[in-house]
């Protein structure tokens, strides 16, 4: 089994003005003369992490990571009380990727995404297939409402106590919309309680990872993450239902690997299998004993896939 590559630090980083008052943090790691590769983080709203660099051989890849709009080190930050997220949509993020590619002088690149990052990467590749040399996606999703409905409602029967606590703040109506409203309430205590409850539920539905995520310890991270996730969930990620799978034929000729944990609860709606069938030539790699988040087995499968790509 191939382990993670050694830790590496960025050799270059900066901020990219993408308009609408937004600036994106970006960084480059590895070999400046290597194969360009783009990392798309999950969430939406998680921000990029140093661990993602270790999936790539630093001798072979020129790795580009960036924080998507309003999260991580990008500005303005979604935790700010008066933040306006109306200019943060899937369409804006796809345009941001192209702006970053152009700014860095990259003709085309391999695209790697996890969870929400897989949705964004697939949409980007379907709209700009000539810019994508290959793809690796894990913890896959396609932006369908039945996927987000599973996360916000369907898993309630599996985790009844956690779900009761989650539902307590929004007993009626659409959950993401209700939480999004609370996360922008004038009362900061209401906002913080909603952010904490949302992140507690996110922890509960990843039972293969013990204990709470350390990232949720930060009030700023909790607020930004919960606001951006509910913003996207409440708006169906600005994608027509099933559009990513419907348009997967546009990915023909792009080598791709889907790495999925067998215990990933999002598998309950069949997304990895449906995507593998719809994407001509894609390879589906299932990893036993692992769920949605990073484990040694999942990481090893992703490193091996990137080495092949």
C-alpha positions as CSV (number, residue, x, y, z in Angstrom):
1,X,0.0,0.0,0.0
2,X,1.4,3.4,-1.0
3,X,1.5,5.9,1.9
4,X,1.2,9.7,1.8
5,X,4.1,11.6,0.3
6,X,6.3,13.7,2.6
7,X,5.0,17.0,4.0
8,X,5.8,20.0,1.8
9,X,5.5,23.7,2.1
10,X,4.3,26.1,-0.7
11,X,7.0,27.6,-2.8
12,X,4.6,30.4,-3.9
13,X,1.3,31.8,-2.7
14,X,-0.8,34.9,-3.1
15,X,-4.2,36.5,-3.3
16,X,-6.2,36.7,-6.5
17,X,-8.8,39.4,-7.1
18,X,-11.8,37.8,-8.8
19,X,-14.1,40.8,-8.6
20,X,-17.3,41.4,-6.6
21,X,-15.0,42.4,-3.8
22,X,-13.7,38.9,-3.4
23,X,-10.0,37.8,-3.2
24,X,-8.9,34.2,-3.2
25,X,-6.0,32.7,-1.3
26,X,-3.9,30.3,-3.5
27,X,-0.7,28.4,-3.1
28,X,1.6,26.2,-5.2
29,X,3.6,23.2,-3.9
30,X,5.8,20.5,-5.3
31,X,7.8,20.9,-8.6
32,X,7.3,24.2,-10.5
33,X,8.1,22.2,-13.7
34,X,5.9,19.3,-12.8
35,X,2.5,18.2,-14.1
36,X,-0.1,20.9,-13.0
37,X,-2.7,19.6,-10.6
38,X,-5.6,21.5,-9.0
39,X,-7.0,20.6,-5.6
40,X,-10.7,21.4,-4.9
41,X,-11.6,21.3,-1.2
42,X,-14.9,20.1,0.2
43,X,-17.6,21.7,2.2
44,X,-18.5,23.8,0.5
45,X,-16.7,26.2,2.8
46,X,-14.0,24.0,4.4
47,X,-10.9,25.6,2.9
48,X,-7.8,23.9,1.7
49,X,-5.5,22.0,4.1
50,X,-1.8,21.0,4.2
51,X,-2.8,17.3,4.3
52,X,-4.1,17.5,0.7
53,X,-0.6,18.4,-0.6
54,X,0.6,15.0,0.6
55,X,-1.5,13.1,-1.9
56,X,0.8,14.3,-4.7
57,X,4.4,13.3,-5.4
58,X,6.3,16.6,-5.0
59,X,8.8,15.6,-7.6
60,X,6.2,15.0,-10.3
61,X,3.4,17.5,-9.7
62,X,3.0,21.2,-9.6
63,X,0.1,21.3,-7.1
64,X,-2.2,24.3,-6.9
65,X,-4.6,24.7,-3.9
66,X,-6.9,27.6,-3.2
67,X,-9.6,28.6,-0.7
68,X,-12.9,29.0,-2.4
69,X,-15.0,32.2,-2.0
70,X,-15.5,33.4,1.6
71,X,-13.7,30.6,3.4
72,X,-10.2,29.8,4.7
73,X,-7.9,32.7,4.0
74,X,-10.0,34.1,1.2
75,X,-11.7,37.5,1.8
76,X,-14.3,38.6,2.8
77,X,-14.9,35.7,5.3
78,X,-18.3,34.2,5.7
79,X,-18.1,34.5,9.5
80,X,-18.3,38.3,9.2
81,X,-21.7,39.4,10.6
82,X,-22.7,41.4,7.5
83,X,-21.3,39.1,4.8
84,X,-23.2,38.9,1.5
85,X,-23.0,35.4,-0.1
86,X,-25.1,36.3,-3.2
87,X,-21.9,36.3,-5.3
88,X,-20.9,32.9,-4.1
89,X,-22.4,30.3,-6.4
90,X,-21.2,27.2,-8.3
91,X,-21.1,29.4,-11.4
92,X,-18.8,31.9,-9.7
93,X,-16.5,29.2,-8.4
94,X,-16.1,27.7,-11.9
95,X,-15.2,31.1,-13.2
96,X,-12.8,31.6,-10.3
97,X,-11.0,28.3,-11.3
98,X,-10.5,29.6,-14.8
99,X,-9.3,33.0,-13.5
100,X,-6.7,31.2,-11.3
101,X,-5.6,29.0,-14.2
102,X,-5.1,32.0,-16.4
103,X,-3.3,34.0,-13.7
104,X,-0.8,31.1,-13.1
105,X,-0.2,30.6,-16.8
106,X,-1.4,27.0,-16.8
107,X,-2.8,25.6,-20.1
108,X,-4.5,22.5,-18.6
109,X,-4.3,20.5,-15.3
110,X,-5.3,17.4,-13.5
111,X,-8.3,18.1,-11.2
112,X,-8.7,16.4,-7.8
113,X,-11.7,17.0,-5.6
114,X,-13.2,15.4,-2.4
115,X,-16.9,15.6,-1.4
116,X,-18.2,19.0,-2.5
117,X,-14.9,19.4,-4.4
118,X,-15.9,16.5,-6.6
119,X,-19.1,18.3,-7.5
120,X,-17.2,21.4,-8.4
121,X,-14.6,19.5,-10.3
122,X,-17.1,17.6,-12.3
123,X,-19.0,20.7,-13.2
124,X,-15.8,22.5,-14.2
125,X,-14.6,19.6,-16.4
126,X,-18.0,19.4,-18.1
127,X,-17.8,23.1,-18.9
128,X,-14.1,23.2,-19.8
129,X,-13.1,19.6,-20.8
130,X,-10.2,21.0,-22.9
131,X,-8.6,22.3,-19.7
132,X,-8.6,18.9,-17.8
133,X,-6.0,16.3,-18.3
134,X,-7.4,13.8,-15.8
135,X,-9.4,13.6,-12.6
136,X,-9.4,12.0,-9.2
137,X,-12.5,12.3,-7.0
138,X,-13.3,10.8,-3.6
139,X,-16.3,10.9,-1.3
140,X,-18.2,11.8,-4.5
141,X,-21.3,13.8,-4.9
142,X,-23.0,15.3,-8.0
143,X,-25.0,18.1,-6.4
144,X,-28.4,16.3,-6.6
145,X,-31.0,17.3,-4.1
146,X,-31.6,13.6,-3.2
147,X,-27.9,13.6,-2.0
148,X,-28.4,16.7,0.2
149,X,-31.8,15.4,1.4
150,X,-30.0,12.2,2.5
151,X,-27.6,14.2,4.6
152,X,-30.1,16.5,6.2
153,X,-33.1,14.1,6.6
154,X,-32.6,10.6,5.3
155,X,-29.9,9.7,7.8
156,X,-32.1,10.8,10.7
157,X,-33.3,7.2,11.3
158,X,-29.8,6.0,11.6
159,X,-28.8,8.6,14.2
160,X,-32.1,9.4,16.0
161,X,-30.7,11.1,19.1
162,X,-28.3,13.3,17.1
163,X,-31.1,14.0,14.6
164,X,-33.5,15.1,17.3
165,X,-31.0,17.6,18.5
166,X,-30.4,18.8,14.9
167,X,-34.1,19.1,14.2
168,X,-34.8,21.0,17.4
169,X,-33.8,24.3,16.0
170,X,-35.7,23.9,12.7
171,X,-38.7,21.6,13.6
172,X,-40.7,22.5,10.5
173,X,-39.9,23.2,6.8
174,X,-36.8,22.8,4.7
175,X,-33.8,22.2,7.1
176,X,-31.0,24.0,5.1
177,X,-33.2,27.0,4.5
178,X,-34.2,27.2,8.1
179,X,-30.7,26.9,9.4
180,X,-29.4,29.5,6.9
181,X,-32.0,31.9,8.3
182,X,-30.8,31.3,11.9
183,X,-27.2,31.7,10.9
184,X,-28.0,35.2,9.8
185,X,-30.2,36.1,12.8
186,X,-29.5,39.5,14.3
187,X,-28.8,37.8,17.7
188,X,-25.2,36.4,17.8
189,X,-26.2,33.8,20.3
190,X,-28.8,32.4,17.9
191,X,-26.2,32.4,15.1
192,X,-23.6,30.6,17.2
193,X,-26.1,28.0,18.5
194,X,-27.2,27.2,14.9
195,X,-23.6,26.9,13.7
196,X,-22.7,24.6,16.5
197,X,-25.8,22.4,15.9
198,X,-25.1,22.2,12.2
199,X,-21.5,21.1,12.8
200,X,-22.5,18.6,15.5
201,X,-24.8,16.9,12.9
202,X,-22.0,16.9,10.4
203,X,-19.8,15.0,12.9
204,X,-22.6,12.6,13.8
205,X,-23.1,11.4,10.2
206,X,-19.4,10.4,9.8
207,X,-19.4,7.6,12.5
208,X,-16.2,6.0,11.1
209,X,-14.1,9.0,12.4
210,X,-14.1,9.0,16.3
211,X,-14.7,12.3,18.1
212,X,-15.5,15.8,16.8
213,X,-13.6,17.3,14.0
214,X,-10.9,19.6,15.4
215,X,-11.8,22.2,12.7
216,X,-15.1,22.8,14.4
217,X,-13.4,24.0,17.5
218,X,-13.0,27.4,15.8
219,X,-16.1,29.6,16.1
220,X,-15.1,31.5,12.9
221,X,-14.7,28.2,11.0
222,X,-18.1,26.9,12.3
223,X,-19.9,30.0,11.3
224,X,-18.4,30.3,7.8
225,X,-18.7,26.6,7.1
226,X,-22.4,26.3,8.2
227,X,-23.4,29.5,6.4
228,X,-21.8,28.4,3.1
229,X,-23.0,24.8,3.2
230,X,-26.6,25.9,3.9
231,X,-26.3,28.6,1.3
232,X,-25.5,25.9,-1.3
233,X,-27.9,23.2,0.0
234,X,-30.8,25.7,0.1
235,X,-30.2,26.7,-3.5
236,X,-29.6,23.2,-4.9
237,X,-26.0,24.3,-5.7
238,X,-27.5,26.3,-8.6
239,X,-27.5,23.1,-10.7
240,X,-30.5,21.5,-12.4
241,X,-31.4,18.2,-10.8
242,X,-29.2,15.4,-12.2
243,X,-27.3,17.7,-14.5
244,X,-23.9,16.5,-13.6
245,X,-24.8,12.9,-14.3
246,X,-26.7,13.8,-17.4
247,X,-23.7,15.7,-18.9
248,X,-21.1,13.2,-17.9
249,X,-20.7,12.1,-21.5
250,X,-18.7,15.4,-22.0
251,X,-16.0,13.8,-19.8
252,X,-15.2,11.2,-22.5
253,X,-11.5,11.1,-23.1
254,X,-10.6,12.5,-19.7
255,X,-8.9,9.7,-17.6
256,X,-10.6,9.5,-14.2
257,X,-10.6,7.6,-11.0
258,X,-13.3,7.6,-8.4
259,X,-12.1,6.4,-5.0
260,X,-14.9,5.7,-2.5
261,X,-15.1,4.3,1.0
262,X,-17.4,1.3,1.2
263,X,-18.8,2.7,4.5
264,X,-19.4,6.2,3.2
265,X,-23.1,6.8,4.0
266,X,-23.6,8.9,0.9
267,X,-23.3,5.6,-1.0
268,X,-26.9,4.9,0.1
269,X,-28.2,6.8,-2.9
270,X,-25.8,5.1,-5.3
271,X,-23.9,8.1,-6.5
272,X,-20.4,6.5,-7.1
273,X,-21.9,3.7,-9.2
274,X,-24.1,6.0,-11.2
275,X,-21.2,8.4,-11.8
276,X,-18.9,5.5,-12.9
277,X,-21.6,4.3,-15.4
278,X,-22.2,7.8,-16.8
279,X,-18.6,8.8,-17.1
280,X,-17.0,7.0,-20.1
281,X,-13.9,5.2,-19.1
282,X,-13.9,6.1,-15.4
283,X,-12.5,3.6,-12.9
284,X,-14.3,3.0,-9.6
285,X,-12.1,2.0,-6.7
286,X,-13.9,0.9,-3.5
287,X,-12.0,0.9,-0.2
288,X,-13.1,-1.5,2.5
289,X,-13.4,-0.4,6.1
290,X,-13.5,3.3,5.5
291,X,-16.2,6.0,5.2
292,X,-16.3,9.6,4.0
293,X,-13.2,11.1,5.5
294,X,-9.5,10.4,5.3
295,X,-8.2,7.1,6.4
296,X,-4.9,5.3,5.6
297,X,-6.7,3.0,3.2
298,X,-8.5,5.9,1.4
299,X,-5.4,8.0,1.2
300,X,-3.3,5.1,-0.1
301,X,-5.9,4.5,-2.9
302,X,-5.9,8.1,-3.8
303,X,-2.1,8.3,-3.9
304,X,-1.9,5.2,-6.1
305,X,-4.5,6.7,-8.5
306,X,-2.6,10.0,-8.8
307,X,0.6,8.1,-9.4
308,X,-1.2,6.3,-12.3
309,X,-2.7,9.5,-13.6
